[in-house]
Amino acid sequence: MDEISSKMESKKIHSLTTLSQFICHRKPERTFNIRGHYFPVCARCTGFYIGAFSYFVYVYFYFVDYTLPLIIIAFLMIIPTFLMVQLN
């Protein structure tokens, strides 16, 4: 039973790794690891996803008044992130 669960876990990790390669470059020197196991995304993308998740948690509990300048600034801040993914 333990062998079957470890194979299923291995397949899950492999599919997650395959999907993450389309999102992130996953260079080993830029990826966090714990005991030799690398995260599915690099350190930069890990920060990006943690920031997005914490934003959604914050917005769930507090009202944010979205104005046009705020939306424009948000898009301008996101553009360099997507440009860097293409350059790597």
Secondary structure, DSSP 8 states (H G I E B T S, - for coil): -HHHHHHHHHHHHHHHHHHHTTT----GGGS-EETTEE-SS-HHHHHHHHHHHHHHHHHHHS-----HHHHHHHHHHHHHHHHHHHH-
